[in-house]
Amino acid sequence: MIPAPFEYARAGSVEEAISLLGSDADAKILAGGHSLLPAMRLRVARPSMLVDIGRIADLSYVREDGDRLAIGALTRHHDVANAEALQQLCPIVAHAAGQIGDPQVRHMGTIGGSVAHGDPAGDLPAVLLALDAEFVAQGPNGTRTVAATDFFTSLFETALAPDEVLTEIRIPKANAGWSFMKFQRRAQDWAVVGVSAVRANGGVHVGLTNMGLTPLRAAGVEEASRRRRGPRVRRGTRRRGDRAPGRCVRVRRVPPSAGEGARSASARGGLGIALLAQDPIRYSRDWWIEFAVAIAISIAIATAVSLIVGRYVRRYRRRTKETGDDVEGRRRRRLTTVVGLAGGIVVVIAWLMVGLTILRGFNVSLGPLVVSAGIAGVALGFGAQTLVRDTISGLFIVLERQYDIGDVVDLESDGGVVSGTVEALSLRITSVRQFDGTLSFVPNGAVHVVRNKTRGWGRAIVDVRVAVAEDAGRVRVVLEELLEQLSSEEPFESALRKNPEVLGVVQVTDAAQVIRVAAETEPSRRWEIERELRERITARIAERGIRVPPVPMPQRGSEPDA
Ligand SMILES: Cc1cc2nc3c(=O)[nH]c(=O)nc-3n(C[C@H](O)[C@H](O)[C@H](O)COP(=O)(O)OP(=O)(O)OC[C@H]3O[C@@H](n4cnc5c(N)ncnc54)[C@H](O)[C@@H]3O)c2cc1C
């Protein structure tokens, strides 16, 4: 198309250009014309006047300025690409300028035009943004400097006023490590997306091309690099044809990570090139020292926690052994159970933190690790199911107070019944000491039935065998007389909750009759009372001449392992 009519004026100096701009509100600067003229032909831009600054020779230079480099706004891309100062001291700028368009574009287009045009698809704006460049603008009121982060305001819009001329671009010297990549459909095309990375301030500065309305900084990537690592600089990894000397950081294609950039890139069908630039300096001395210190601290904390918790739990368990069946004893047993359980959880968390510190040190993210574990993950899942089942069961055992440490229990599981005293209870397993001293470990999830023999009260039961010819009534009187005496003696007085009673004849055979005696006791003392009762009753029967059958009948026993 043919552009709309316009005036043309050539400026011999920056001051003249400013004055011409002031004379017409719709005037525009013309530099290389390689963005403005195509826009005018499409009638996207319709300036009433073009102020041509293309021949102001003063604005074309590259020079060192202390710890910075200054580039004149009219410096052509070709000259930027070949400036020795840039190649040596800020190679990414020289390299990126060499990637713009074709030789014709590079010989006409200017760095100032690229910046002032405000096109997010331009190669240099993202590079300059990553470098924290400064832009010098001159207007009717003098000169001002605008930081790159404040310069690009929206699509094709910048902080430049209509009557201001961009005169200079200032950049830091940055040759410690860099990378520049762009994705194009065809050679010499504009970037579909691009990324620039520069090593600076102990981290990486990352600029994104064409991933938003303006050039963007990949803040997430930069933050990650600052927190843990800088890029490992690989010497000699420049590709053939790169004229800029220096060193490249390794880059990889990954989904973009930074806010608006990520959204815009995904709008392009996920074609984002983002940069990890995080090839870690984990092999550097500093990294190893930092890592070793972090691990040492976390291991020291975990060890201290384990020792302190272990000490307290052992102390509580010791005290529990000395407790009785009274309210205070039961309270202590409960406390020991809860302390043991909580202590176990604290110790596990402390060591998990050590593991996490190691994984974080190597920047291993647990989420993807678990997801990518594939078959191993499934296997782990099955294993974890049992673990989860045991843990949940353990939690309910404690919450529902099914048993505490020190209780005498029967635990019925698929493997049979385990009877004994609970010595330890963790979320996963219960340790039961059997009466012969064997210590059994029962997974909490495997227990179907719990029989707690020390909860509430117990009943001592003794079956007394006498000859069938004996008068049962007489025997009853003898037994009742004995039980009456015993109830005020030790150990009966402290162990009995109710006076023992003679229940009567419960079995008769050819040779014997069985008379049952029962007594309600403190829960854990029933066996002791049974033993005492048997002894005393046997002695009294003998003393009173009551006959017993010659052939012993099997005695009913209620001891836990009988
Ligand atoms: C075929 C082709 C391929 C291209 N490929 C690429 C590519 O791959 N990568 C890439 O980054 N670019 C590419 N470009 C664009 C090229 O780099 C342009 O030269 C550049 O974007 C604009 O520079 P210019 O000097 O031509 O500016 P102009 O087109 O003259 O001006 C552009 C805008 O900036 C303003 N302006 C210019 N200079 C100043 C100043 N000093 N102060 C204030 N305002 C000013 C103008 O008023 C105008 O609005 C390509 C262009 C073409 C035609």
The ligand as a Gaussian input file, in Angstrom:
#p B3LYP/6-31G(d) Opt

LIG

0 1
 C       12.368000      -7.406000       6.679000
 C       12.615000      -7.001000       8.095000
 C       13.059000      -7.939000       9.005000
 C       13.305000      -7.566000      10.316000
 N       13.711000      -8.525000      11.203000
 C       13.934000      -8.162000      12.467000
 C       14.371000      -9.113000      13.418000
 O       14.561000     -10.270000      13.111000
 N       14.566000      -8.703000      14.696000
 C       14.364000      -7.414000      15.092000
 O       14.567000      -7.089000      16.274000
 N       13.973000      -6.474000      14.203000
 C       13.749000      -6.820000      12.914000
 N       13.357000      -5.867000      12.037000
 C       13.166000      -4.462000      12.495000
 C       14.420000      -3.699000      12.432000
 O       15.316000      -4.085000      13.421000
 C       14.113000      -2.238000      12.582000
 O       15.164000      -1.559000      11.992000
 C       13.955000      -1.692000      13.946000
 O       12.917000      -2.370000      14.625000
 C       13.590000      -0.216000      13.910000
 O       14.744000       0.523000      13.673000
 P       14.737000       1.700000      12.636000
 O       16.003000       2.445000      12.872000
 O       14.478000       1.183000      11.324000
 O       13.516000       2.602000      13.188000
 P       12.413000       3.335000      12.365000
 O       11.636000       2.355000      11.587000
 O       12.956000       4.494000      11.659000
 O       11.525000       3.868000      13.590000
 C       10.808000       3.016000      14.372000
 C       10.043000       3.824000      15.437000
 O       10.962000       4.315000      16.410000
 C       10.919000       5.750000      16.423000
 N       12.294000       6.170000      16.563000
 C       13.335000       5.707000      15.873000
 N       14.460000       6.211000      16.349000
 C       14.120000       7.041000      17.358000
 C       14.846000       7.849000      18.249000
 N       16.158000       7.925000      18.223000
 N       14.160000       8.536000      19.222000
 C       12.816000       8.451000      19.300000
 N       12.087000       7.716000      18.483000
 C       12.741000       7.008000      17.492000
 C       10.242000       6.153000      15.146000
 O        9.564000       7.359000      15.289000
 C        9.324000       5.006000      14.899000
 O        8.141000       5.202000      15.632000
 C       13.110000      -6.227000      10.713000
 C       12.647000      -5.274000       9.798000
 C       12.403000      -5.659000       8.487000
 C       11.935000      -4.645000       7.530000

